[in-house]
């Protein structure tokens, strides 16, 4: 996915729940292993397009999904940096 952001999780249960809810909301997502640069308790991450950030954050808040954070590629493209933390969502 070009221009993607990643949601990282601390638990597989929350990742699977988020996957189901995002698909139900018809937000295009992709599931893949959490990159090694991101420290998280779950080996599964969800990628989505940057233009879906607002509806993704709304869904996370409304459904009380517990996340590690939302990450984007760093400027050099070599890693990831957190752009939204759980506390910022609510």
N, C-alpha and C positions, 0 to 999 in steps of 0.2 A: 504494500500500500504506500503510495507516494504521499508525502505530507502528513504522515500519520502521527498520532500520539498513542501512548501506551498507558493502560491502567494496570498497576501492580497491586497484588493482594497479599495479605498475611495468612489467608486460609483458602484452601481449595474449595470449601463450601461456599464462601463468599464469591469466589471467581465463577463457579458454576451458576450460582444464583444470578449474578450480574449478566452472564452470558444469556441466560434464558430471558431476563427482563429486557435487555437491549435488543435481542432478536424480536421479541414481542412488540417492542416500540418501533420496529422496522428501521433501526439504526444499523448501517452496514458495519460489521465487525469482522475481525480475524483473530483466531486463537493461535498462540505460539509460545514457545518456552520463554521464560523471563530472561532477558539478557543478563550476563554475568555482572555488568556494571551496576545493576540495580539490586540492592540488598532487600530481599523480601522473603517472607515465610512460605510463599507458594511458588512453585516452579512454572505456573501458568500465568500468562498475561493476555490482555485483550487489547488489540490495536483498533483504532477508529480514525476516521478522517478529522482533521483539525476543525473543519467547518461544523462538526457536530458537537463541539465542546460544550456549548450551552445546554442543549438537551441532555447530554450525558451527565453533566453536573446536576441538573434538575432531577433526573431519575435517581442518581446516587443519593441525593438528599431526601427525596420523597419516599424512597424505598428503604432508607437507612442501611445502605450497603457499606460495609466496612472495607476501606481500601488503604493501601500503603501510600499511594499518591498517583498523580497523572504526570507522565514524563514525556519530554520531547527531545529530539536530537539536538546535540550541541552544535554550535556554529561550524565546527570543523567536520561534523558528521561522524566523528569517531566514537561517540558515546551518548549518554543520555543525562539530562538534568531535570530535576523536578520542577514542574511549572504550577501545579496545584496540589496542595496538601489537604488531607481529610478535614482538618480544622477550618480551612477556608471555605469548604463546601457547606458545612453545617452539621 
